[in-house]
Amino acid sequence: MSVDTPRRIVLLRHAKAEWTQESDHERPLADRGRRDAPAAGRWLAHSGITPDLTLCSTAARTRETWKLAVHELPQRPRTVYEERLYEASLGELIALLNETSDDVDDLMLVGHNPGVHALADALSGEADGDLLPRMNRSGFPTAAVAVVTFTGSWKSVEHGVGRLVAYWTPQG
């Protein structure tokens, strides 16, 4: 792979979860979440986005979100359930991206706020149209998707390296 290889990072926040007596890690999706997760998958499919690799947090709500979203895609990407995504800081998320093999062109990350929103904002040195202010005004709600493109190696991912080219929420 050349250092000029175009790459895409797709960030999906888990869908709406229930507040239960269970541990935070084991919280399941709420009814709204079970409706919004497949809608996110349909948006990804309609946008022509099928990642080569998905890194998904081990939390119940992220696993369930991914299971419902991926069912809408034309093909299932390789999925790795990554415990380091749960409660990951911005720095930890960038470190995970830096570990990605350069054989991967399109990477999806299914995770949690505030990390997913912070990562989308930090990577987006540029943005199409009003996407960046729109994303930041919305606060990156549950089941939201951001797509950031950049050129180069995954080891070169750092603040401002990318361009926010799409942002979608189930609420429109």
DOBADREN-476994 format. One record per residue (C-alpha): residue in one letter; x, y negated, z. Coordinates in Angstrom, 2 decimals, decimal comma. Layout:
BEGIN
+---------+---------+---------+---------+
| residuo |      c1 |      c2 |      c3 |
+---------+---------+---------+---------+
|       A |       X |       Y |       Z |
...
+---------+---------+---------+---------+
//
This chain:
BEGIN
+---------+---------+---------+---------+
| residuo |      c1 |      c2 |      c3 |
+---------+---------+---------+---------+
|       M |    0,00 |    0,00 |    0,00 |
|       S |    1,21 |   -3,45 |   -0,90 |
|       V |    1,36 |   -6,33 |    1,55 |
|       D |   -1,11 |   -8,00 |   -0,84 |
|       T |   -3,79 |   -5,36 |   -0,21 |
|       P |   -7,18 |   -6,97 |    0,46 |
|       R |   -8,77 |   -5,63 |    3,64 |
|       R |  -12,06 |   -6,00 |    5,44 |
|       I |  -12,88 |   -5,91 |    9,15 |
|       V |  -16,54 |   -5,26 |    9,90 |
|       L |  -17,56 |   -6,08 |   13,47 |
|       L |  -20,83 |   -4,67 |   14,79 |
|       R |  -22,05 |   -5,50 |   18,28 |
|       H |  -24,11 |   -2,73 |   19,86 |
|       A |  -27,89 |   -3,09 |   19,62 |
|       K |  -30,09 |   -4,18 |   22,56 |
|       A |  -29,64 |   -1,90 |   25,56 |
|       E |  -31,88 |   -1,06 |   28,52 |
|       W |  -31,06 |   -2,26 |   32,01 |
|       T |  -31,17 |    0,95 |   34,02 |
|       Q |  -29,91 |    2,38 |   37,29 |
|       E |  -27,22 |    4,21 |   35,31 |
|       S |  -23,66 |    2,94 |   35,10 |
|       D |  -23,07 |    0,17 |   32,56 |
|       H |  -21,12 |    2,62 |   30,39 |
|       E |  -24,13 |    4,98 |   30,16 |
|       R |  -26,88 |    2,42 |   29,40 |
|       P |  -29,05 |    3,61 |   26,46 |
|       L |  -30,59 |    1,46 |   23,74 |
|       A |  -33,91 |   -0,27 |   24,34 |
|       D |  -36,77 |    0,12 |   21,86 |
|       R |  -35,70 |   -3,09 |   20,10 |
|       G |  -32,17 |   -1,73 |   19,86 |
|       R |  -33,42 |    1,47 |   18,24 |
|       R |  -35,17 |   -0,71 |   15,61 |
|       D |  -32,28 |   -3,16 |   15,08 |
|       A |  -29,44 |   -0,60 |   14,73 |
|       P |  -30,85 |    1,01 |   11,54 |
|       A |  -31,58 |   -2,50 |   10,19 |
|       A |  -27,88 |   -3,32 |   10,63 |
|       G |  -27,01 |   -0,11 |    8,75 |
|       R |  -29,38 |   -1,05 |    5,92 |
|       W |  -27,80 |   -4,51 |    5,71 |
|       L |  -24,33 |   -2,92 |    5,51 |
|       A |  -25,49 |   -0,49 |    2,79 |
|       H |  -27,22 |   -3,28 |    0,82 |
|       S |  -24,01 |   -5,34 |    1,08 |
|       G |  -21,95 |   -2,47 |   -0,33 |
|       I |  -20,00 |   -2,02 |    2,89 |
|       T |  -18,91 |    1,52 |    3,66 |
|       P |  -15,87 |    1,49 |    5,94 |
|       D |  -12,99 |    3,92 |    5,53 |
|       L |  -12,76 |    4,22 |    9,31 |
|       T |  -15,00 |    3,25 |   12,21 |
|       L |  -13,69 |    2,68 |   15,71 |
|       C |  -16,60 |    2,93 |   18,14 |
|       S |  -16,62 |    2,29 |   21,86 |
|       T |  -17,40 |    5,32 |   24,01 |
|       A |  -20,29 |    3,55 |   25,78 |
|       A |  -23,68 |    5,20 |   25,23 |
|       R |  -25,20 |    2,07 |   23,64 |
|       T |  -22,42 |    1,72 |   21,06 |
|       R |  -22,48 |    5,44 |   20,18 |
|       E |  -26,27 |    5,31 |   19,75 |
|       T |  -26,05 |    2,09 |   17,69 |
|       W |  -23,50 |    3,67 |   15,37 |
|       K |  -25,46 |    6,91 |   15,05 |
|       L |  -28,56 |    4,98 |   13,93 |
|       A |  -26,67 |    2,52 |   11,68 |
|       V |  -24,44 |    5,07 |    9,91 |
|       H |  -27,49 |    7,13 |    8,94 |
|       E |  -28,38 |    4,26 |    6,55 |
|       L |  -25,02 |    4,27 |    4,75 |
|       P |  -24,48 |    6,16 |    1,48 |
|       Q |  -21,56 |    8,06 |    3,02 |
|       R |  -20,35 |    8,60 |    6,56 |
|       P |  -16,90 |    7,20 |    7,29 |
|       R |  -14,41 |    8,89 |    9,58 |
|       T |  -15,32 |    7,83 |   13,11 |
|       V |  -13,06 |    7,64 |   16,14 |
|       Y |  -14,64 |    7,07 |   19,56 |
|       E |  -12,17 |    4,76 |   21,26 |
|       E |  -12,45 |    4,28 |   25,03 |
|       R |  -10,18 |    1,20 |   24,88 |
|       L |  -12,98 |   -0,72 |   23,09 |
|       Y |  -15,13 |   -0,69 |   26,23 |
|       E |  -14,58 |   -4,00 |   28,08 |
|       A |  -11,65 |   -4,83 |   25,75 |
|       S |  -10,20 |   -8,33 |   25,81 |
|       L |   -9,43 |  -10,26 |   22,64 |
|       G |   -5,75 |   -9,33 |   22,92 |
|       E |   -6,58 |   -5,65 |   23,38 |
|       L |   -8,86 |   -5,72 |   20,31 |
|       I |   -6,15 |   -7,31 |   18,15 |
|       A |   -3,68 |   -4,69 |   19,43 |
|       L |   -6,11 |   -1,94 |   18,35 |
|       L |   -6,40 |   -3,48 |   14,89 |
|       N |   -2,59 |   -3,66 |   14,69 |
|       E |   -2,46 |    0,12 |   15,25 |
|       T |   -4,62 |    0,84 |   12,18 |
|       S |   -2,96 |    2,76 |    9,36 |
|       D |   -2,40 |    0,81 |    6,16 |
|       D |   -4,22 |    3,65 |    4,35 |
|       V |   -7,42 |    2,02 |    5,69 |
|       D |   -8,79 |   -0,84 |    3,59 |
|       D |  -12,15 |   -1,34 |    5,34 |
|       L |  -12,35 |   -0,91 |    9,11 |
|       M |  -15,50 |   -1,11 |   11,21 |
|       L |  -15,39 |   -1,79 |   14,91 |
|       V |  -18,52 |   -1,09 |   17,00 |
|       G |  -18,15 |   -2,81 |   20,32 |
|       H |  -19,32 |   -5,28 |   22,94 |
|       N |  -19,48 |   -8,96 |   23,70 |
|       P |  -17,72 |  -11,11 |   24,62 |
|       G |  -14,87 |   -9,29 |   22,81 |
|       V |  -16,52 |   -8,77 |   19,42 |
|       H |  -17,57 |  -12,41 |   19,13 |
|       A |  -14,17 |  -13,63 |   20,34 |
|       L |  -12,44 |  -11,40 |   17,78 |
|       A |  -14,61 |  -12,59 |   14,87 |
|       D |  -14,03 |  -16,21 |   15,86 |
|       A |  -10,28 |  -15,80 |   16,45 |
|       L |   -9,60 |  -14,00 |   13,16 |
|       S |  -11,65 |  -16,45 |   11,08 |
|       G |   -9,18 |  -19,14 |   10,07 |
|       E |  -11,56 |  -19,91 |    7,19 |
|       A |  -15,22 |  -19,18 |    6,48 |
|       D |  -17,65 |  -19,24 |    3,61 |
|       G |  -20,22 |  -22,04 |    3,85 |
|       D |  -21,65 |  -22,56 |    7,33 |
|       L |  -21,00 |  -19,00 |    8,54 |
|       L |  -18,56 |  -19,87 |   11,33 |
|       P |  -20,67 |  -22,57 |   13,02 |
|       R |  -23,78 |  -20,40 |   12,53 |
|       M |  -22,06 |  -17,42 |   14,16 |
|       N |  -20,81 |  -19,53 |   17,05 |
|       R |  -24,20 |  -21,17 |   17,63 |
|       S |  -25,91 |  -17,78 |   17,74 |
|       G |  -23,54 |  -16,36 |   20,37 |
|       F |  -23,26 |  -13,10 |   18,38 |
|       P |  -26,50 |  -11,38 |   19,49 |
|       T |  -27,01 |   -7,64 |   19,81 |
|       A |  -26,78 |   -5,71 |   16,51 |
|       A |  -25,10 |   -8,69 |   14,80 |
|       V |  -22,51 |   -8,01 |   12,08 |
|       A |  -19,56 |  -10,16 |   11,03 |
|       V |  -17,32 |   -9,37 |    8,05 |
|       V |  -13,81 |  -10,83 |    7,96 |
|       T |  -11,44 |  -10,34 |    5,03 |
|       F |   -7,68 |  -10,74 |    5,01 |
|       T |   -4,72 |   -9,73 |    2,88 |
|       G |   -1,78 |   -7,76 |    4,18 |
|       S |   -0,91 |   -5,07 |    6,67 |
|       W |   -2,96 |   -4,28 |    9,77 |
|       K |    0,20 |   -4,97 |   11,75 |
|       S |   -0,05 |   -8,60 |   10,58 |
|       V |   -3,55 |   -9,19 |   12,01 |
|       E |   -3,46 |  -12,22 |   14,29 |
|       H |   -5,41 |  -15,39 |   15,08 |
|       G |   -6,58 |  -17,23 |   11,97 |
|       V |   -5,46 |  -14,58 |    9,46 |
|       G |   -8,89 |  -13,97 |    7,93 |
|       R |  -11,91 |  -15,42 |    6,23 |
|       L |  -15,43 |  -14,92 |    7,59 |
|       V |  -17,35 |  -13,86 |    4,46 |
|       A |  -20,60 |  -12,56 |    5,97 |
|       Y |  -22,59 |  -12,85 |    9,17 |
|       W |  -25,92 |  -11,14 |    9,79 |
|       T |  -28,29 |  -10,81 |   12,73 |
|       P |  -31,50 |   -8,76 |   12,94 |
|       Q |  -33,40 |  -11,95 |   13,82 |
|       G |  -32,43 |  -13,51 |   10,49 |
+---------+---------+---------+---------+
//
